[in-house]
């Protein structure tokens, strides 16, 4: 026992050891990420997958647009049977309704704001069994709603006519 007490550290050494421990652990503690505070430095490249991200939390505007691979951007679309009364959405993503205020005029509504998006439309059959007749189509944002797109369809002579069509909205 006497031998053990002979090697006892002085109070100055004990205080220095405690100060060293606090200094080293405080730096490590400061680098721990907090709840909901992950930044790009905390993530290794190519490690985040879609299952790691909650649905609806990342939008196109969150990406640096020149680096976005468009294959992974969610698009909204609608395939519309414009010849039926009333017109119907046969299939689509984000499309919630369609109405026809006049011959060859359609208003397609989506579940989100599409005002600053690109609208791409073409005449087309609603299934894979045939082709839509000749004609023309044009699109513009619906002035009545930020969630809508206004479409006009015409026959090949330029007269308003009801047609089936496909509409894609890319934001």
C-alpha positions as a printed NumPy array, in Angstrom:
array([[  0.   ,   0.   ,   0.   ],
       [  2.873,   2.377,   0.776],
       [  4.272,   1.753,  -2.679],
       [  0.965,   2.73 ,  -4.331],
       [  0.699,   5.998,  -2.447],
       [  4.236,   6.904,  -3.475],
       [  3.125,   7.169,  -7.164],
       [  0.004,   9.238,  -6.477],
       [ -0.294,  12.218,  -8.922],
       [ -0.089,  15.723,  -7.58 ],
       [ -3.245,  17.902,  -7.603],
       [ -1.814,  19.915, -10.521],
       [ -1.493,  16.777, -12.673],
       [ -5.048,  15.712, -11.768],
       [ -6.44 ,  19.14 , -12.742],
       [ -4.465,  19.117, -16.003],
       [ -5.78 ,  15.646, -16.828],
       [ -9.406,  16.732, -16.198],
       [ -8.885,  19.879, -18.319],
       [ -7.478,  17.791, -21.167],
       [-10.425,  15.361, -20.997],
       [-12.98 ,  18.226, -21.045],
       [-11.246,  19.955, -23.942],
       [-11.152,  16.822, -26.07 ],
       [-14.709,  15.727, -25.326],
       [-16.177,  19.215, -25.836],
       [-14.863,  19.29 , -29.391],
       [-16.341,  15.867, -30.106],
       [-19.643,  16.873, -28.543],
       [-19.806,  20.056, -30.648],
       [-19.434,  18.009, -33.846],
       [-22.366,  15.717, -33.092],
       [-25.303,  16.478, -35.394],
       [-28.423,  17.692, -33.64 ],
       [-31.948,  16.5  , -34.315],
       [-32.999,  17.559, -37.827],
       [-29.732,  19.35 , -38.559],
       [-28.026,  17.252, -41.205],
       [-26.029,  19.21 , -43.754],
       [-24.116,  18.173, -46.858],
       [-20.892,  17.69 , -44.886],
       [-22.568,  14.954, -42.82 ],
       [-23.474,  12.82 , -45.875],
       [-21.12 ,  10.74 , -48.002],
       [-21.618,  11.054, -51.758],
       [-24.007,   8.498, -53.299],
       [-25.219,   7.139, -49.946],
       [-28.772,   8.566, -49.74 ],
       [-31.501,   6.447, -51.348],
       [-35.187,   7.155, -51.896],
       [-36.188,   5.001, -48.91 ],
       [-34.148,   7.361, -46.679],
       [-36.323,  10.371, -47.602],
       [-39.913,  10.939, -46.512],
       [-42.383,  11.304, -49.415],
       [-43.198,  14.865, -50.435],
       [-40.269,  16.478, -48.614],
       [-37.956,  17.152, -51.569],
       [-39.129,  19.152, -54.546],
       [-37.499,  20.098, -57.836],
       [-36.572,  23.553, -56.543],
       [-34.375,  21.878, -53.889],
       [-31.967,  20.66 , -56.58 ],
       [-29.277,  22.582, -58.396],
       [-31.082,  22.507, -61.756],
       [-28.056,  22.016, -64.081],
       [-27.146,  18.871, -62.126],
       [-30.633,  17.33 , -61.928],
       [-31.027,  14.066, -63.79 ],
       [-34.53 ,  14.504, -65.234],
       [-35.194,  10.752, -65.051],
       [-35.645,  11.165, -61.307],
       [-37.907,  14.232, -61.257],
       [-41.546,  13.42 , -60.496],
       [-43.825,  14.665, -63.217],
       [-47.561,  15.122, -63.209],
       [-49.563,  13.858, -66.132],
       [-53.035,  13.045, -67.315],
       [-54.412,  10.894, -70.112],
       [-57.841,  12.353, -70.895],
       [-60.784,  10.834, -72.748],
       [-62.025,  14.084, -74.238],
       [-64.646,  12.491, -76.446],
       [-66.734,  11.089, -73.56 ],
       [-69.441,  13.116, -71.813],
       [-68.284,  14.287, -69.368],
       [-64.56 ,  14.003, -70.172],
       [-62.642,  11.676, -67.867],
       [-59.082,  11.131, -66.681],
       [-58.238,   7.584, -67.748],
       [-54.929,   7.523, -65.863],
       [-52.485,  10.004, -64.454],
       [-50.296,  11.163, -61.609],
       [-51.416,  14.189, -59.631],
       [-54.388,  14.888, -61.931],
       [-57.579,  15.304, -59.896],
       [-60.259,  16.527, -62.324],
       [-61.102,  17.542, -65.87 ],
       [-64.005,  19.501, -67.271],
       [-65.013,  20.736, -70.717],
       [-66.493,  24.266, -70.723],
       [-66.932,  24.188, -74.507],
       [-66.202,  22.152, -77.612],
       [-62.476,  21.355, -77.704],
       [-61.798,  23.245, -74.449],
       [-60.591,  21.444, -71.323],
       [-59.507,  22.413, -67.828],
       [-57.328,  19.809, -66.113],
       [-56.683,  20.319, -62.39 ],
       [-53.737,  18.885, -60.463],
       [-53.112,  18.371, -56.746],
       [-50.415,  21.084, -56.593],
       [-49.595,  24.496, -57.979],
       [-48.491,  24.114, -61.625],
       [-48.421,  27.809, -62.56 ],
       [-44.661,  28.049, -63.231],
       [-44.326,  24.684, -64.952],
       [-43.968,  23.508, -68.537],
       [-47.049,  21.968, -70.196],
       [-46.546,  19.333, -72.882],
       [-49.577,  17.937, -74.69 ],
       [-50.301,  15.759, -77.664],
       [-53.376,  14.225, -79.206],
       [-53.421,  10.546, -78.435],
       [-55.616,   7.544, -77.895],
       [-56.382,   6.673, -74.263],
       [-55.166,   3.09 , -74.601],
       [-52.819,   1.094, -76.795],
       [-55.411,  -0.153, -79.297],
       [-55.493,   2.663, -81.804],
       [-54.482,   6.185, -82.768],
       [-56.225,   9.525, -82.308],
       [-57.349,  11.245, -85.487],
       [-55.466,  14.198, -86.99 ],
       [-55.737,  17.562, -85.3  ],
       [-54.005,  20.21 , -83.245],
       [-53.618,  20.954, -79.542],
       [-52.453,  23.93 , -77.472],
       [-51.867,  24.488, -73.751],
       [-51.643,  27.417, -71.342],
       [-51.87 ,  27.855, -67.583],
       [-55.48 ,  28.116, -66.434],
       [-56.176,  31.705, -65.386],
       [-58.938,  30.501, -63.029],
       [-56.662,  28.317, -60.853],
       [-52.945,  27.913, -60.099],
       [-53.484,  24.143, -60.078],
       [-54.994,  24.041, -63.571],
       [-53.967,  23.796, -67.205],
       [-56.235,  24.972, -70.048],
       [-56.126,  22.867, -73.233],
       [-57.716,  23.505, -76.626],
       [-58.067,  20.869, -79.322],
       [-58.884,  21.411, -82.994],
       [-59.495,  19.29 , -86.066],
       [-57.048,  19.516, -88.976],
       [-59.106,  22.369, -90.499],
       [-58.578,  24.483, -87.345],
       [-62.133,  24.177, -85.985],
       [-62.635,  23.383, -82.282],
       [-63.209,  19.639, -81.846],
       [-63.251,  17.188, -78.958],
       [-60.166,  14.949, -78.895],
       [-58.469,  12.502, -76.551],
       [-55.097,  13.802, -75.351],
       [-52.087,  13.259, -73.138],
       [-50.855,  16.111, -70.926],
       [-47.567,  16.22 , -69.022],
       [-46.629,  18.918, -66.516],
       [-42.938,  19.343, -65.647],
       [-41.94 ,  21.702, -62.843]])
